Amino acid sequence: MRRDVGSTVFQVFEGNGAVVMDGETHSVEKGDMFVVPSWIPWSLQAETGFDLFRFSDAPIMEKLGFMRSWVDA
């Protein structure tokens, strides 16, 4: 699991799997888009080859000095 300041939009180009957000698991497959809101714990689980494109406001958060991430080891 990880958490990030800022929101992220993912688009699934190939494959399928699941995204776990705030304890809830959601299946995703080719053609799906999903949003990970700011500071929500999340992780990805690939069932096949998983090709994702990520849109994020992280560069804006970095420029403003607000960017931070937390990764559960």
HTML snippet that shows the backbone in 3Dmol.js (N, CA, C, O; Angstrom):
<script src="https://3Dmol.org/build/3Dmol-min.js"></script>
<div id="view" style="width:600px;height:400px;position:relative"></div>
<script>
const pdb = `
ATOM      1  N   MET A   1       0.846  -1.185   0.000  1.00  0.00           N
ATOM      2  CA  MET A   1       0.000   0.000   0.000  1.00  0.00           C
ATOM      3  C   MET A   1       0.885   1.239   0.000  1.00  0.00           C
ATOM      4  O   MET A   1       2.006   1.234   0.508  1.00  0.00           O
ATOM      5  N   ARG A   2       0.348   2.283  -0.579  1.00  0.00           N
ATOM      6  CA  ARG A   2       1.028   3.569  -0.563  1.00  0.00           C
ATOM      7  C   ARG A   2      -0.009   4.673  -0.471  1.00  0.00           C
ATOM      8  O   ARG A   2      -1.198   4.453  -0.701  1.00  0.00           O
ATOM      9  N   ARG A   3       0.458   5.856  -0.132  1.00  0.00           N
ATOM     10  CA  ARG A   3      -0.379   7.057  -0.106  1.00  0.00           C
ATOM     11  C   ARG A   3       0.424   8.173  -0.756  1.00  0.00           C
ATOM     12  O   ARG A   3       1.645   8.242  -0.610  1.00  0.00           O
ATOM     13  N   ASP A   4      -0.271   9.040  -1.473  1.00  0.00           N
ATOM     14  CA  ASP A   4       0.382  10.174  -2.117  1.00  0.00           C
ATOM     15  C   ASP A   4      -0.490  11.412  -1.975  1.00  0.00           C
ATOM     16  O   ASP A   4      -1.717  11.332  -2.042  1.00  0.00           O
ATOM     17  N   VAL A   5       0.160  12.564  -1.777  1.00  0.00           N
ATOM     18  CA  VAL A   5      -0.567  13.827  -1.839  1.00  0.00           C
ATOM     19  C   VAL A   5      -0.836  14.088  -3.314  1.00  0.00           C
ATOM     20  O   VAL A   5       0.048  13.907  -4.152  1.00  0.00           O
ATOM     21  N   GLY A   6      -2.022  14.502  -3.624  1.00  0.00           N
ATOM     22  CA  GLY A   6      -2.411  14.726  -5.015  1.00  0.00           C
ATOM     23  C   GLY A   6      -3.245  13.569  -5.525  1.00  0.00           C
ATOM     24  O   GLY A   6      -3.187  12.460  -4.994  1.00  0.00           O
ATOM     25  N   SER A   7      -4.009  13.837  -6.545  1.00  0.00           N
ATOM     26  CA  SER A   7      -4.878  12.818  -7.135  1.00  0.00           C
ATOM     27  C   SER A   7      -4.231  12.240  -8.384  1.00  0.00           C
ATOM     28  O   SER A   7      -3.417  12.891  -9.039  1.00  0.00           O
ATOM     29  N   THR A   8      -4.609  11.001  -8.704  1.00  0.00           N
ATOM     30  CA  THR A   8      -4.063  10.315  -9.868  1.00  0.00           C
ATOM     31  C   THR A   8      -5.190   9.631 -10.629  1.00  0.00           C
ATOM     32  O   THR A   8      -6.076   9.021 -10.032  1.00  0.00           O
ATOM     33  N   VAL A   9      -5.146   9.741 -11.954  1.00  0.00           N
ATOM     34  CA  VAL A   9      -6.083   9.041 -12.835  1.00  0.00           C
ATOM     35  C   VAL A   9      -5.281   7.996 -13.602  1.00  0.00           C
ATOM     36  O   VAL A   9      -4.237   8.307 -14.176  1.00  0.00           O
ATOM     37  N   PHE A  10      -5.765   6.763 -13.612  1.00  0.00           N
ATOM     38  CA  PHE A  10      -5.133   5.680 -14.363  1.00  0.00           C
ATOM     39  C   PHE A  10      -6.050   5.251 -15.497  1.00  0.00           C
ATOM     40  O   PHE A  10      -7.272   5.234 -15.348  1.00  0.00           O
ATOM     41  N   GLN A  11      -5.449   4.903 -16.636  1.00  0.00           N
ATOM     42  CA  GLN A  11      -6.179   4.278 -17.736  1.00  0.00           C
ATOM     43  C   GLN A  11      -5.507   2.944 -18.030  1.00  0.00           C
ATOM     44  O   GLN A  11      -4.286   2.876 -18.170  1.00  0.00           O
ATOM     45  N   VAL A  12      -6.308   1.879 -18.123  1.00  0.00           N
ATOM     46  CA  VAL A  12      -5.790   0.539 -18.406  1.00  0.00           C
ATOM     47  C   VAL A  12      -5.764   0.350 -19.922  1.00  0.00           C
ATOM     48  O   VAL A  12      -6.811   0.337 -20.569  1.00  0.00           O
ATOM     49  N   PHE A  13      -4.549   0.200 -20.491  1.00  0.00           N
ATOM     50  CA  PHE A  13      -4.410  -0.005 -21.933  1.00  0.00           C
ATOM     51  C   PHE A  13      -4.411  -1.476 -22.309  1.00  0.00           C
ATOM     52  O   PHE A  13      -4.930  -1.844 -23.363  1.00  0.00           O
ATOM     53  N   GLU A  14      -3.844  -2.315 -21.471  1.00  0.00           N
ATOM     54  CA  GLU A  14      -3.786  -3.756 -21.736  1.00  0.00           C
ATOM     55  C   GLU A  14      -3.864  -4.513 -20.420  1.00  0.00           C
ATOM     56  O   GLU A  14      -3.462  -4.005 -19.374  1.00  0.00           O
ATOM     57  N   GLY A  15      -4.383  -5.728 -20.483  1.00  0.00           N
ATOM     58  CA  GLY A  15      -4.393  -6.616 -19.327  1.00  0.00           C
ATOM     59  C   GLY A  15      -5.535  -6.350 -18.372  1.00  0.00           C
ATOM     60  O   GLY A  15      -6.458  -5.587 -18.658  1.00  0.00           O
ATOM     61  N   ASN A  16      -5.443  -7.010 -17.221  1.00  0.00           N
ATOM     62  CA  ASN A  16      -6.449  -6.810 -16.180  1.00  0.00           C
ATOM     63  C   ASN A  16      -5.838  -7.090 -14.821  1.00  0.00           C
ATOM     64  O   ASN A  16      -4.763  -7.679 -14.701  1.00  0.00           O
ATOM     65  N   GLY A  17      -6.553  -6.651 -13.811  1.00  0.00           N
ATOM     66  CA  GLY A  17      -6.084  -6.813 -12.443  1.00  0.00           C
ATOM     67  C   GLY A  17      -7.060  -6.170 -11.487  1.00  0.00           C
ATOM     68  O   GLY A  17      -8.268  -6.155 -11.722  1.00  0.00           O
ATOM     69  N   ALA A  18      -6.524  -5.643 -10.411  1.00  0.00           N
ATOM     70  CA  ALA A  18      -7.372  -5.016  -9.400  1.00  0.00           C
ATOM     71  C   ALA A  18      -6.640  -3.834  -8.784  1.00  0.00           C
ATOM     72  O   ALA A  18      -5.411  -3.807  -8.710  1.00  0.00           O
ATOM     73  N   VAL A  19      -7.420  -2.867  -8.348  1.00  0.00           N
ATOM     74  CA  VAL A  19      -6.897  -1.760  -7.566  1.00  0.00           C
ATOM     75  C   VAL A  19      -7.564  -1.847  -6.199  1.00  0.00           C
ATOM     76  O   VAL A  19      -8.779  -2.015  -6.099  1.00  0.00           O
ATOM     77  N   VAL A  20      -6.758  -1.731  -5.154  1.00  0.00           N
ATOM     78  CA  VAL A  20      -7.267  -1.720  -3.783  1.00  0.00           C
ATOM     79  C   VAL A  20      -7.142  -0.288  -3.283  1.00  0.00           C
ATOM     80  O   VAL A  20      -6.042   0.258  -3.207  1.00  0.00           O
ATOM     81  N   MET A  21      -8.286   0.322  -2.940  1.00  0.00           N
ATOM     82  CA  MET A  21      -8.302   1.693  -2.435  1.00  0.00           C
ATOM     83  C   MET A  21      -9.055   1.732  -1.123  1.00  0.00           C
ATOM     84  O   MET A  21     -10.225   1.355  -1.047  1.00  0.00           O
ATOM     85  N   ASP A  22      -8.372   2.190  -0.101  1.00  0.00           N
ATOM     86  CA  ASP A  22      -8.998   2.356   1.212  1.00  0.00           C
ATOM     87  C   ASP A  22      -9.695   1.076   1.675  1.00  0.00           C
ATOM     88  O   ASP A  22     -10.770   1.123   2.272  1.00  0.00           O
ATOM     89  N   GLY A  23      -9.059  -0.083   1.387  1.00  0.00           N
ATOM     90  CA  GLY A  23      -9.574  -1.369   1.837  1.00  0.00           C
ATOM     91  C   GLY A  23     -10.580  -2.032   0.914  1.00  0.00           C
ATOM     92  O   GLY A  23     -10.991  -3.163   1.173  1.00  0.00           O
ATOM     93  N   GLU A  24     -10.992  -1.358  -0.162  1.00  0.00           N
ATOM     94  CA  GLU A  24     -11.951  -1.933  -1.111  1.00  0.00           C
ATOM     95  C   GLU A  24     -11.235  -2.344  -2.389  1.00  0.00           C
ATOM     96  O   GLU A  24     -10.434  -1.578  -2.926  1.00  0.00           O
ATOM     97  N   THR A  25     -11.521  -3.561  -2.887  1.00  0.00           N
ATOM     98  CA  THR A  25     -10.899  -4.072  -4.101  1.00  0.00           C
ATOM     99  C   THR A  25     -11.848  -3.904  -5.280  1.00  0.00           C
ATOM    100  O   THR A  25     -13.025  -4.254  -5.203  1.00  0.00           O
ATOM    101  N   HIS A  26     -11.311  -3.358  -6.381  1.00  0.00           N
ATOM    102  CA  HIS A  26     -12.090  -3.124  -7.596  1.00  0.00           C
ATOM    103  C   HIS A  26     -11.354  -3.753  -8.772  1.00  0.00           C
ATOM    104  O   HIS A  26     -10.178  -3.465  -8.994  1.00  0.00           O
ATOM    105  N   SER A  27     -12.038  -4.608  -9.525  1.00  0.00           N
ATOM    106  CA  SER A  27     -11.450  -5.208 -10.719  1.00  0.00           C
ATOM    107  C   SER A  27     -11.378  -4.166 -11.829  1.00  0.00           C
ATOM    108  O   SER A  27     -12.288  -3.355 -11.997  1.00  0.00           O
ATOM    109  N   VAL A  28     -10.276  -4.202 -12.586  1.00  0.00           N
ATOM    110  CA  VAL A  28     -10.112  -3.304 -13.729  1.00  0.00           C
ATOM    111  C   VAL A  28      -9.584  -4.103 -14.910  1.00  0.00           C
ATOM    112  O   VAL A  28      -8.873  -5.093 -14.741  1.00  0.00           O
ATOM    113  N   GLU A  29      -9.943  -3.657 -16.106  1.00  0.00           N
ATOM    114  CA  GLU A  29      -9.513  -4.341 -17.327  1.00  0.00           C
ATOM    115  C   GLU A  29      -9.299  -3.310 -18.425  1.00  0.00           C
ATOM    116  O   GLU A  29      -9.560  -2.122 -18.239  1.00  0.00           O
ATOM    117  N   LYS A  30      -8.822  -3.780 -19.570  1.00  0.00           N
ATOM    118  CA  LYS A  30      -8.533  -2.915 -20.707  1.00  0.00           C
ATOM    119  C   LYS A  30      -9.712  -1.980 -20.984  1.00  0.00           C
ATOM    120  O   LYS A  30     -10.862  -2.413 -21.071  1.00  0.00           O
ATOM    121  N   GLY A  31      -9.399  -0.686 -21.121  1.00  0.00           N
ATOM    122  CA  GLY A  31     -10.422   0.321 -21.396  1.00  0.00           C
ATOM    123  C   GLY A  31     -10.940   1.047 -20.169  1.00  0.00           C
ATOM    124  O   GLY A  31     -11.563   2.100 -20.297  1.00  0.00           O
ATOM    125  N   ASP A  32     -10.695   0.506 -18.982  1.00  0.00           N
ATOM    126  CA  ASP A  32     -11.174   1.143 -17.749  1.00  0.00           C
ATOM    127  C   ASP A  32     -10.300   2.329 -17.364  1.00  0.00           C
ATOM    128  O   ASP A  32      -9.110   2.374 -17.673  1.00  0.00           O
ATOM    129  N   MET A  33     -10.917   3.279 -16.686  1.00  0.00           N
ATOM    130  CA  MET A  33     -10.206   4.388 -16.052  1.00  0.00           C
ATOM    131  C   MET A  33     -10.650   4.435 -14.599  1.00  0.00           C
ATOM    132  O   MET A  33     -11.807   4.156 -14.283  1.00  0.00           O
ATOM    133  N   PHE A  34      -9.718   4.791 -13.713  1.00  0.00           N
ATOM    134  CA  PHE A  34     -10.074   4.943 -12.308  1.00  0.00           C
ATOM    135  C   PHE A  34      -9.233   6.043 -11.688  1.00  0.00           C
ATOM    136  O   PHE A  34      -8.143   6.360 -12.165  1.00  0.00           O
ATOM    137  N   VAL A  35      -9.761   6.623 -10.610  1.00  0.00           N
ATOM    138  CA  VAL A  35      -9.118   7.735  -9.918  1.00  0.00           C
ATOM    139  C   VAL A  35      -8.727   7.301  -8.518  1.00  0.00           C
ATOM    140  O   VAL A  35      -9.503   6.657  -7.812  1.00  0.00           O
ATOM    141  N   VAL A  36      -7.513   7.661  -8.125  1.00  0.00           N
ATOM    142  CA  VAL A  36      -7.058   7.467  -6.747  1.00  0.00           C
ATOM    143  C   VAL A  36      -7.001   8.855  -6.106  1.00  0.00           C
ATOM    144  O   VAL A  36      -6.124   9.649  -6.446  1.00  0.00           O
ATOM    145  N   PRO A  37      -7.919   9.161  -5.187  1.00  0.00           N
ATOM    146  CA  PRO A  37      -7.923  10.476  -4.541  1.00  0.00           C
ATOM    147  C   PRO A  37      -6.693  10.688  -3.654  1.00  0.00           C
ATOM    148  O   PRO A  37      -6.004   9.737  -3.282  1.00  0.00           O
ATOM    149  N   SER A  38      -6.443  11.926  -3.333  1.00  0.00           N
ATOM    150  CA  SER A  38      -5.308  12.294  -2.497  1.00  0.00           C
ATOM    151  C   SER A  38      -5.332  11.590  -1.141  1.00  0.00           C
ATOM    152  O   SER A  38      -6.356  11.553  -0.458  1.00  0.00           O
ATOM    153  N   TRP A  39      -4.193  11.042  -0.776  1.00  0.00           N
ATOM    154  CA  TRP A  39      -3.885  10.443   0.531  1.00  0.00           C
ATOM    155  C   TRP A  39      -4.731   9.212   0.877  1.00  0.00           C
ATOM    156  O   TRP A  39      -4.798   8.832   2.046  1.00  0.00           O
ATOM    157  N   ILE A  40      -5.368   8.588  -0.099  1.00  0.00           N
ATOM    158  CA  ILE A  40      -6.081   7.321   0.106  1.00  0.00           C
ATOM    159  C   ILE A  40      -5.065   6.188  -0.020  1.00  0.00           C
ATOM    160  O   ILE A  40      -4.300   6.180  -0.984  1.00  0.00           O
ATOM    161  N   PRO A  41      -5.023   5.229   0.913  1.00  0.00           N
ATOM    162  CA  PRO A  41      -4.118   4.091   0.746  1.00  0.00           C
ATOM    163  C   PRO A  41      -4.552   3.255  -0.463  1.00  0.00           C
ATOM    164  O   PRO A  41      -5.730   2.928  -0.612  1.00  0.00           O
ATOM    165  N   TRP A  42      -3.577   2.913  -1.331  1.00  0.00           N
ATOM    166  CA  TRP A  42      -3.913   2.165  -2.540  1.00  0.00           C
ATOM    167  C   TRP A  42      -2.771   1.245  -2.959  1.00  0.00           C
ATOM    168  O   TRP A  42      -1.614   1.446  -2.589  1.00  0.00           O
ATOM    169  N   SER A  43      -3.132   0.229  -3.741  1.00  0.00           N
ATOM    170  CA  SER A  43      -2.148  -0.667  -4.354  1.00  0.00           C
ATOM    171  C   SER A  43      -2.764  -1.271  -5.608  1.00  0.00           C
ATOM    172  O   SER A  43      -3.980  -1.242  -5.796  1.00  0.00           O
ATOM    173  N   LEU A  44      -1.907  -1.818  -6.461  1.00  0.00           N
ATOM    174  CA  LEU A  44      -2.338  -2.477  -7.690  1.00  0.00           C
ATOM    175  C   LEU A  44      -1.984  -3.949  -7.626  1.00  0.00           C
ATOM    176  O   LEU A  44      -0.962  -4.325  -7.052  1.00  0.00           O
ATOM    177  N   GLN A  45      -2.834  -4.784  -8.216  1.00  0.00           N
ATOM    178  CA  GLN A  45      -2.591  -6.226  -8.294  1.00  0.00           C
ATOM    179  C   GLN A  45      -2.811  -6.652  -9.740  1.00  0.00           C
ATOM    180  O   GLN A  45      -3.927  -6.553 -10.249  1.00  0.00           O
ATOM    181  N   ALA A  46      -1.760  -7.125 -10.407  1.00  0.00           N
ATOM    182  CA  ALA A  46      -1.866  -7.557 -11.804  1.00  0.00           C
ATOM    183  C   ALA A  46      -2.268  -9.022 -11.873  1.00  0.00           C
ATOM    184  O   ALA A  46      -1.716  -9.860 -11.160  1.00  0.00           O
ATOM    185  N   GLU A  47      -3.231  -9.325 -12.735  1.00  0.00           N
ATOM    186  CA  GLU A  47      -3.618 -10.716 -12.989  1.00  0.00           C
ATOM    187  C   GLU A  47      -2.964 -11.217 -14.272  1.00  0.00           C
ATOM    188  O   GLU A  47      -2.683 -12.407 -14.410  1.00  0.00           O
ATOM    189  N   THR A  48      -2.721 -10.297 -15.213  1.00  0.00           N
ATOM    190  CA  THR A  48      -2.020 -10.584 -16.464  1.00  0.00           C
ATOM    191  C   THR A  48      -1.035  -9.443 -16.665  1.00  0.00           C
ATOM    192  O   THR A  48      -0.843  -8.623 -15.767  1.00  0.00           O
ATOM    193  N   GLY A  49      -0.405  -9.383 -17.848  1.00  0.00           N
ATOM    194  CA  GLY A  49       0.398  -8.200 -18.142  1.00  0.00           C
ATOM    195  C   GLY A  49      -0.483  -6.971 -17.985  1.00  0.00           C
ATOM    196  O   GLY A  49      -1.597  -6.943 -18.509  1.00  0.00           O
ATOM    197  N   PHE A  50      -0.015  -5.968 -17.283  1.00  0.00           N
ATOM    198  CA  PHE A  50      -0.841  -4.829 -16.887  1.00  0.00           C
ATOM    199  C   PHE A  50      -0.177  -3.564 -17.413  1.00  0.00           C
ATOM    200  O   PHE A  50       0.857  -3.155 -16.885  1.00  0.00           O
ATOM    201  N   ASP A  51      -0.742  -2.933 -18.440  1.00  0.00           N
ATOM    202  CA  ASP A  51      -0.189  -1.726 -19.039  1.00  0.00           C
ATOM    203  C   ASP A  51      -1.098  -0.558 -18.683  1.00  0.00           C
ATOM    204  O   ASP A  51      -2.237  -0.484 -19.145  1.00  0.00           O
ATOM    205  N   LEU A  52      -0.588   0.360 -17.855  1.00  0.00           N
ATOM    206  CA  LEU A  52      -1.377   1.495 -17.365  1.00  0.00           C
ATOM    207  C   LEU A  52      -0.750   2.813 -17.795  1.00  0.00           C
ATOM    208  O   LEU A  52       0.468   2.911 -17.939  1.00  0.00           O
ATOM    209  N   PHE A  53      -1.580   3.820 -17.999  1.00  0.00           N
ATOM    210  CA  PHE A  53      -1.106   5.187 -18.186  1.00  0.00           C
ATOM    211  C   PHE A  53      -1.599   5.989 -16.995  1.00  0.00           C
ATOM    212  O   PHE A  53      -2.750   5.863 -16.577  1.00  0.00           O
ATOM    213  N   ARG A  54      -0.706   6.823 -16.450  1.00  0.00           N
ATOM    214  CA  ARG A  54      -1.020   7.552 -15.218  1.00  0.00           C
ATOM    215  C   ARG A  54      -1.000   9.059 -15.479  1.00  0.00           C
ATOM    216  O   ARG A  54      -0.015   9.591 -15.989  1.00  0.00           O
ATOM    217  N   PHE A  55      -2.094   9.744 -15.125  1.00  0.00           N
ATOM    218  CA  PHE A  55      -2.178  11.198 -15.153  1.00  0.00           C
ATOM    219  C   PHE A  55      -2.176  11.657 -13.691  1.00  0.00           C
ATOM    220  O   PHE A  55      -2.937  11.132 -12.879  1.00  0.00           O
ATOM    221  N   SER A  56      -1.335  12.621 -13.355  1.00  0.00           N
ATOM    222  CA  SER A  56      -1.236  13.004 -11.951  1.00  0.00           C
ATOM    223  C   SER A  56      -0.979  14.500 -11.809  1.00  0.00           C
ATOM    224  O   SER A  56      -0.401  15.130 -12.695  1.00  0.00           O
ATOM    225  N   ASP A  57      -1.414  15.055 -10.687  1.00  0.00           N
ATOM    226  CA  ASP A  57      -1.073  16.443 -10.393  1.00  0.00           C
ATOM    227  C   ASP A  57       0.172  16.531  -9.504  1.00  0.00           C
ATOM    228  O   ASP A  57       0.413  17.560  -8.874  1.00  0.00           O
ATOM    229  N   ALA A  58       0.959  15.456  -9.455  1.00  0.00           N
ATOM    230  CA  ALA A  58       2.182  15.427  -8.645  1.00  0.00           C
ATOM    231  C   ALA A  58       3.150  16.564  -8.992  1.00  0.00           C
ATOM    232  O   ALA A  58       3.715  17.155  -8.073  1.00  0.00           O
ATOM    233  N   PRO A  59       3.372  16.905 -10.277  1.00  0.00           N
ATOM    234  CA  PRO A  59       4.292  18.016 -10.566  1.00  0.00           C
ATOM    235  C   PRO A  59       3.855  19.337  -9.935  1.00  0.00           C
ATOM    236  O   PRO A  59       4.696  20.127  -9.505  1.00  0.00           O
ATOM    237  N   ILE A  60       2.552  19.579  -9.878  1.00  0.00           N
ATOM    238  CA  ILE A  60       2.049  20.806  -9.245  1.00  0.00           C
ATOM    239  C   ILE A  60       2.298  20.755  -7.741  1.00  0.00           C
ATOM    240  O   ILE A  60       2.734  21.741  -7.147  1.00  0.00           O
ATOM    241  N   MET A  61       2.019  19.603  -7.124  1.00  0.00           N
ATOM    242  CA  MET A  61       2.247  19.447  -5.683  1.00  0.00           C
ATOM    243  C   MET A  61       3.732  19.635  -5.343  1.00  0.00           C
ATOM    244  O   MET A  61       4.072  20.256  -4.336  1.00  0.00           O
ATOM    245  N   GLU A  62       4.613  19.088  -6.199  1.00  0.00           N
ATOM    246  CA  GLU A  62       6.057  19.249  -5.981  1.00  0.00           C
ATOM    247  C   GLU A  62       6.450  20.719  -6.063  1.00  0.00           C
ATOM    248  O   GLU A  62       7.171  21.217  -5.199  1.00  0.00           O
ATOM    249  N   LYS A  63       5.983  21.412  -7.088  1.00  0.00           N
ATOM    250  CA  LYS A  63       6.322  22.824  -7.278  1.00  0.00           C
ATOM    251  C   LYS A  63       5.847  23.681  -6.105  1.00  0.00           C
ATOM    252  O   LYS A  63       6.523  24.636  -5.722  1.00  0.00           O
ATOM    253  N   LEU A  64       4.696  23.346  -5.538  1.00  0.00           N
ATOM    254  CA  LEU A  64       4.159  24.097  -4.403  1.00  0.00           C
ATOM    255  C   LEU A  64       4.767  23.674  -3.066  1.00  0.00           C
ATOM    256  O   LEU A  64       4.513  24.300  -2.037  1.00  0.00           O
ATOM    257  N   GLY A  65       5.572  22.607  -3.085  1.00  0.00           N
ATOM    258  CA  GLY A  65       6.198  22.129  -1.854  1.00  0.00           C
ATOM    259  C   GLY A  65       5.291  21.272  -0.990  1.00  0.00           C
ATOM    260  O   GLY A  65       5.578  21.062   0.189  1.00  0.00           O
ATOM    261  N   PHE A  66       4.199  20.771  -1.560  1.00  0.00           N
ATOM    262  CA  PHE A  66       3.240  19.965  -0.803  1.00  0.00           C
ATOM    263  C   PHE A  66       3.413  18.465  -0.997  1.00  0.00           C
ATOM    264  O   PHE A  66       2.787  17.684  -0.280  1.00  0.00           O
ATOM    265  N   MET A  67       4.243  18.042  -1.944  1.00  0.00           N
ATOM    266  CA  MET A  67       4.340  16.625  -2.297  1.00  0.00           C
ATOM    267  C   MET A  67       4.923  15.806  -1.153  1.00  0.00           C
ATOM    268  O   MET A  67       5.937  16.168  -0.556  1.00  0.00           O
ATOM    269  N   ARG A  68       4.259  14.700  -0.867  1.00  0.00           N
ATOM    270  CA  ARG A  68       4.792  13.702   0.053  1.00  0.00           C
ATOM    271  C   ARG A  68       4.131  12.371  -0.272  1.00  0.00           C
ATOM    272  O   ARG A  68       3.003  12.323  -0.762  1.00  0.00           O
ATOM    273  N   SER A  69       4.842  11.310   0.004  1.00  0.00           N
ATOM    274  CA  SER A  69       4.350   9.953  -0.230  1.00  0.00           C
ATOM    275  C   SER A  69       4.673   9.100   0.973  1.00  0.00           C
ATOM    276  O   SER A  69       5.618   9.375   1.712  1.00  0.00           O
ATOM    277  N   TRP A  70       3.881   8.064   1.162  1.00  0.00           N
ATOM    278  CA  TRP A  70       4.096   7.095   2.222  1.00  0.00           C
ATOM    279  C   TRP A  70       3.933   5.721   1.597  1.00  0.00           C
ATOM    280  O   TRP A  70       2.934   5.451   0.931  1.00  0.00           O
ATOM    281  N   VAL A  71       4.918   4.848   1.809  1.00  0.00           N
ATOM    282  CA  VAL A  71       4.862   3.487   1.285  1.00  0.00           C
ATOM    283  C   VAL A  71       4.997   2.527   2.450  1.00  0.00           C
ATOM    284  O   VAL A  71       5.951   2.610   3.223  1.00  0.00           O
ATOM    285  N   ASP A  72       4.030   1.606   2.579  1.00  0.00           N
ATOM    286  CA  ASP A  72       4.066   0.589   3.630  1.00  0.00           C
ATOM    287  C   ASP A  72       4.997  -0.521   3.186  1.00  0.00           C
ATOM    288  O   ASP A  72       4.716  -1.227   2.217  1.00  0.00           O
ATOM    289  N   ALA A  73       6.097  -0.675   3.887  1.00  0.00           N
ATOM    290  CA  ALA A  73       7.074  -1.713   3.525  1.00  0.00           C
ATOM    291  C   ALA A  73       6.539  -3.003   3.971  1.00  0.00           C
ATOM    292  O   ALA A  73       7.180  -4.037   3.780  1.00  0.00           O
TER     293      ALA A  73
END
`;
const viewer = $3Dmol.createViewer("view");
viewer.addModel(pdb, "pdb");
viewer.setStyle({}, {cartoon: {color: "spectrum"}});
viewer.zoomTo();
viewer.render();
</script>
